[in-house]
Amino acid sequence: MLIVDRLEEDMAIIEYAQGTFALPICLLPSEIKAGDVIKLQVQIDKEATSDRRARIKNMLANLWESEADLT
């Protein structure tokens, strides 16, 4: 169970069995308040992950090419 413990500036402090964590309020419904029990669902964006990995791989390849040109 996830319980909104309190709201601090732009963060909600969420309490759960193992402790607490902070979550940006902008990710929560606007009517959220202390004491509310929330459900949290997280999904992996496989397309964005793949695109990001390809960009990083490309950047590293370009870096190694640039470094090889210097030697």
Summary of the structure (lengths in Angstrom):
residues: 71
radius of gyration: 20.4
end to end distance: 57.8
largest distance: 62.0
contacts: 135
relative contact order: 0.15
helix: 39%
strand: 30%
